[in-house]
Amino acid sequence: MDLNKAICKVAEAMLGHGEDGRNNHGFWIRIWRAGQKVYGSGAWCATSACWIVEQACYGAGMDKPLPVRRFGGGRSARKFAKRCEKFGRVVKQPMPGDVELRDRPGVGMHIEIVATVHPGGNRTNYAGNVGKPPAKYKLVQQPPWKFDKEHVKFIRLG
């Protein structure tokens, strides 16, 4: 199976999973963080995206997933972004299964997975840690982007 399709398949299966009760807590948060107890300010957009990519690698028949350690917080988003750039390639035109990296000045890095690209550049993305707690993994709409290697990047791993 193509890796981008496998990424979308795993991401689709995660819709509706996420926090239980409070911010950054719950069964799926622990799964995505490989059992590490990193609560409080530890955002989980990167850990869920990393877990999804890892599972998709196995589903696509790859012997080893991308070597990315899963844990919470902004540092994991930056580390995941760097690993994605190392093992994938930055593309200007996203397609389903690409990893979208957004560096939001003053807020930090956020990671989503592209689900659909619509005419005109709007995207529907798989996203974790978005909205008020208890946040769930869900589909979100993103407006057209202006390609900006400093603030928005699309990484193709497959």
C-alpha positions in Angstrom: 0.0 0.0 0.0 1.2 3.5 -0.8 2.4 5.3 2.4 0.3 8.4 1.9 -2.9 6.3 1.5 -1.9 4.2 4.6 -1.4 7.4 6.6 -4.9 8.6 5.7 -6.4 5.2 6.5 -4.9 5.2 10.0 -5.8 8.8 10.6 -9.4 8.1 9.5 -9.6 5.3 12.1 -8.5 7.7 14.9 -11.3 10.2 14.3 -13.3 10.7 17.6 -10.5 9.5 19.8 -8.6 11.8 22.1 -8.8 13.3 25.5 -11.0 11.8 28.3 -12.4 14.3 30.8 -9.5 16.8 31.1 -6.9 18.4 28.9 -4.1 16.1 27.7 -5.4 13.1 29.6 -6.9 9.8 28.5 -6.5 6.3 27.1 -5.6 7.4 23.5 -3.2 10.2 24.8 -1.3 7.5 26.6 -1.3 5.2 23.6 0.0 8.0 21.3 2.7 8.9 23.9 3.9 5.3 24.1 2.7 5.1 27.7 4.7 8.0 28.9 2.9 10.2 31.5 3.5 13.7 30.2 0.4 15.7 31.2 -0.3 19.3 31.8 1.0 21.5 29.0 2.1 18.6 26.8 0.3 19.1 23.6 -0.5 15.9 21.6 -0.9 17.0 18.0 2.6 15.7 17.2 2.4 12.5 19.2 -0.9 11.5 17.5 0.5 12.3 14.1 3.7 10.4 14.8 1.8 7.4 16.0 -0.3 7.5 12.9 2.7 7.7 10.6 4.4 4.8 12.6 1.3 2.6 12.2 0.9 3.5 8.5 4.6 2.5 7.9 3.8 -0.9 9.3 0.6 -1.1 7.3 2.5 -0.1 4.1 4.8 -3.1 4.6 7.9 -1.0 5.7 10.2 -2.9 8.1 10.8 0.2 10.2 8.8 3.3 10.8 10.4 6.7 10.7 12.6 6.9 13.8 10.7 9.5 15.8 10.3 9.3 19.5 6.7 10.0 20.7 6.1 12.3 23.6 4.1 15.5 24.4 4.7 19.2 24.1 6.0 21.7 21.6 9.5 20.1 21.5 8.1 16.9 20.2 6.3 18.8 17.4 9.6 20.5 16.4 11.5 17.1 16.6 8.8 15.4 14.5 8.9 18.2 12.0 12.7 17.9 11.7 12.5 14.1 11.2 9.8 14.5 8.6 11.9 17.0 6.7 14.9 14.6 6.9 13.1 11.5 5.7 10.5 13.1 3.4 10.5 16.1 1.1 9.0 19.5 1.3 6.3 20.0 -1.4 4.5 23.1 -2.6 1.3 21.3 -3.5 -0.1 19.1 -0.8 -1.9 15.8 -1.3 -3.8 13.5 1.1 -1.4 11.9 3.5 1.1 14.7 3.6 2.1 16.1 7.0 1.3 19.8 7.4 3.6 21.7 9.7 2.6 25.1 10.9 4.9 27.3 13.0 2.6 29.8 14.6 4.6 32.7 16.0 4.0 33.2 19.7 2.0 29.9 19.9 4.3 27.2 18.6 4.4 24.4 16.1 1.2 22.6 15.2 1.0 19.4 13.1 -1.9 18.0 11.0 -2.3 15.5 8.3 -3.8 16.5 5.0 -7.1 14.6 4.3 -8.4 16.4 1.2 -7.2 19.2 -1.0 -10.1 21.2 -2.5 -10.1 23.4 -5.6 -8.8 26.9 -4.7 -6.4 25.5 -2.1 -8.8 24.9 0.9 -7.9 21.7 2.8 -9.6 19.3 5.1 -7.1 18.0 7.6 -6.9 15.3 10.3 -6.1 17.2 13.4 -5.5 16.5 17.1 -5.4 18.7 20.1 -7.6 21.3 18.5 -10.4 23.1 20.4 -11.5 23.0 24.0 -10.9 20.0 26.2 -11.8 17.2 26.0 -10.4 17.6 22.4 -10.8 14.7 20.0 -9.0 13.8 16.8 -11.2 15.3 14.1 -11.4 16.8 10.6 -10.8 20.5 10.4 -11.1 23.0 7.5 -8.0 25.0 6.6 -8.1 28.0 4.2 -5.9 28.4 1.1 -2.2 28.6 2.1 0.5 30.9 0.9 3.5 28.6 0.6 6.0 29.8 3.2 8.9 27.6 4.2 9.2 29.5 7.5 5.6 29.1 8.7 3.8 26.5 6.6 5.3 23.4 5.1 3.9 20.2 3.6 6.1 17.1 3.9 5.6 14.1 1.7 6.8 10.9 3.4 5.6 8.4 0.8 
